[in-house]
Amino acid sequence: MDDILNTWAARDSGNAPLRIFLVEDSEDVRDLIVESLTEISGIKLVGYAETEMEALRHLQQNSYDVLILDIQLKQGNGMSLLQSLARSNTRRQSEVKVVFSNHVSPTYRRVGQQCGVQHFFDKSSELPLLCDLLETLARRKMGVGGGYTPSNAPPDPAQAGGL
């Protein structure tokens, strides 16, 4: 994965890419997400963490545009991380928070919304929807507007992937 990160750094050095931080403890899932993200222009993975504490330390000291996180982690959990970030008051309103998890119950969605999660995707089936959202956000950040059709627009929050 380090090779992919180095390639991204070189490719995106002239633009202002969409900065993504990933909190995922499964190496296989993390690699799948990273591999999928390499197909999207204008995105830069600025880091990742496997545990709640590791993520909290990084996120309190660095900025990002999109936080993608799993709920169940090796140590801690994503919801507790979001609550800690909210209490620290160090985050900007413009940051997009996305849960990508196997735990997609209405209870988790409700708690996620209370913690500022704008999008909630099922890890087992909604990776393409996550990628569509990230592509749209990257294009917006780069100032590329228009040209979208409903088939490649980000999911409506009331529909799949949203809250």
Residue pairs with C-beta under 8 A, 6 or more apart in sequence:
1 30
1 31
1 34
4 34
4 35
4 38
4 45
5 34
5 45
7 38
8 17
8 38
8 43
8 44
8 45
9 44
12 42
12 43
12 44
15 42
15 142
16 141
16 142
17 42
17 43
17 44
17 138
17 141
17 142
18 42
18 43
18 44
18 65
18 66
18 134
18 137
18 138
18 141
19 44
19 46
19 63
19 64
19 65
19 66
20 37
20 43
20 44
20 45
20 46
20 64
20 65
20 66
20 67
20 68
20 134
21 45
21 46
21 47
21 48
21 49
21 55
21 58
21 59
21 62
21 64
21 66
21 67
21 68
22 30
22 33
22 34
22 45
22 47
22 48
22 49
22 68
22 69
23 48
23 49
23 50
23 52
23 55
23 67
23 68
23 69
23 70
23 73
23 78
23 81
24 30
24 33
24 48
24 50
24 68
24 69
24 70
24 100
25 50
25 51
25 70
25 72
25 73
25 74
26 70
29 70
29 123
30 48
32 127
33 68
33 100
33 127
33 130
34 45
36 127
36 130
36 131
37 43
37 45
37 131
37 134
39 131
40 131
40 134
40 135
40 138
41 135
41 138
42 138
42 139
42 141
42 142
43 134
43 138
46 62
46 64
47 58
47 62
49 55
49 58
50 73
50 74
50 75
51 73
51 74
51 75
51 76
52 73
52 75
52 76
52 77
52 78
52 80
52 81
52 84
53 75
53 76
55 69
55 81
56 81
56 84
56 85
59 67
59 81
59 85
59 91
60 85
60 88
60 90
63 92
64 95
65 94
65 95
65 96
65 137
65 141
66 95
66 96
66 97
66 98
66 134
66 137
67 95
67 96
67 97
67 98
68 98
68 99
68 100
68 130
69 78
69 81
69 82
69 97
69 98
69 99
69 100
69 101
70 78
70 99
70 100
70 101
70 123
71 77
71 78
71 79
71 99
71 101
71 103
71 108
72 78
72 101
72 102
72 103
73 81
78 99
78 101
79 108
79 111
79 112
79 115
82 97
82 112
82 115
82 116
82 117
83 115
85 91
86 115
86 116
96 118
96 119
96 137
97 112
97 115
97 116
97 117
97 118
97 119
98 117
98 118
98 119
98 120
98 121
98 130
98 133
99 108
99 112
99 117
99 119
99 120
99 121
100 121
100 123
100 126
100 127
100 130
101 108
101 120
101 121
101 122
101 123
102 122
102 123
102 124
104 120
104 121
104 122
108 120
109 120
109 163
112 120
112 163
113 163
117 163
118 157
118 162
118 163
119 130
119 133
119 155
119 157
119 161
119 162
119 163
120 161
120 162
120 163
121 127
121 129
121 130
121 161
126 160
126 161
129 155
129 160
129 161
130 161
132 152
132 153
132 154
132 155
133 154
133 155
133 161
135 152
136 148
136 152
136 153
136 154
137 154
139 145
154 161
155 161
155 162
156 162
157 163
